[in-house]
Amino acid sequence: MHALLEPWQQGLVQRAFLELALVGLVGGALGCWVVFHGFSYSAESLAHALLPGLVGAALLVLPLVAG
């Protein structure tokens, strides 16, 4: 057990672990934000692309699915 815990007594290993933990937390949060932001951008683009078709179908008295 001493051989496993001995490296953790060094300040360099402790700081490296702290840095790795912080990068993991920030990277995870940033990655989620990037993915969700991309999803919201694609949903907004899809809504803007569908609107003219729906309006055209409504004006031509066609089923909205055709638009």
DOSE-889779 format. One record per residue (C-alpha): x, y, z. Coordinates in pm, whole numbers, always signed. Layout:
residues N
> px py pz
> X Y Z;
...
***
This chain:
residues 67
> px py pz
> +0 +0 +0;
> +291 +231 +73;
> +414 +193 -287;
> +73 +308 -417;
> +37 +607 -185;
> +398 +730 -191;
> +375 +917 -526;
> +72 +1111 -398;
> +292 +1268 -128;
> +478 +1470 -390;
> +351 +1819 -461;
> +392 +1779 -837;
> +161 +1478 -849;
> -97 +1653 -632;
> -95 +1965 -852;
> -110 +1753 -1168;
> -412 +1566 -1033;
> -583 +1894 -938;
> -517 +2035 -1284;
> -648 +1720 -1449;
> -965 +1728 -1237;
> -1029 +2094 -1321;
> -970 +2036 -1694;
> -1211 +1742 -1678;
> -1482 +1949 -1511;
> -1444 +2250 -1738;
> -1409 +2035 -2049;
> -1723 +1839 -1965;
> -1930 +2151 -1903;
> -1794 +2324 -2213;
> -1857 +2016 -2426;
> -2219 +1997 -2311;
> -2267 +2366 -2388;
> -2121 +2326 -2737;
> -2345 +2028 -2815;
> -2662 +2190 -2680;
> -2582 +2518 -2855;
> -2538 +2327 -3181;
> -2870 +2150 -3131;
> -3051 +2476 -3064;
> -2892 +2635 -3371;
> -2999 +2344 -3592;
> -3352 +2351 -3447;
> -3377 +2724 -3514;
> -3253 +2675 -3870;
> -3504 +2396 -3925;
> -3788 +2614 -3798;
> -3690 +2899 -4030;
> -3665 +2659 -4324;
> -4008 +2506 -4257;
> -4198 +2831 -4219;
> -4220 +2929 -4591;
> -4335 +2581 -4686;
> -4606 +2579 -4421;
> -4728 +2923 -4524;
> -4731 +2822 -4891;
> -4925 +2504 -4814;
> -5176 +2698 -4606;
> -5226 +2959 -4879;
> -5273 +2690 -5145;
> -5515 +2499 -4919;
> -5292 +2192 -4916;
> -5217 +1966 -4622;
> -4944 +2123 -4408;
> -4734 +1809 -4443;
> -4705 +1889 -4814;
> -4547 +2221 -4723;
***
